[in-house]
Amino acid sequence: MISSTGVKAAQMRQAAENAFAEEIAALKASDDRPRPSNWQMSPQAVVTYLLGGKLASGFEITP
């Protein structure tokens, strides 16, 4: 099926929230730092999500 923009639906990629849901859940579970109001993660956890790294549990976050 082709959308109104001419892109096939099968070729569209998943939203980052869906594609990396396991990594986001692991970050939220291990994040014990202060969070700004209305944020789900601390700024440090967001940096780890963007740049990648290894959590204390050994879980690897891809950049």
C-alpha positions, 0 to 999 in steps of 0.5 A: 500500500502506498501512502499519500506521500508516495512511501510504501507503508512496509518501508516506514521504520518503527518509532524509536519508542517502539524499536528501543522499548527494551532499552528505554525500560531498562534505563527507567528501571535503573535510573535513580537520579533526580528528574526534572518535572514532567520527565520520565528519565533523568538527564543523565539517563537521556544522555546514556540513551543517546550515546549508548553505554552499559548499565550497572545491571550489565544491560548494554544500551546501543548508541 
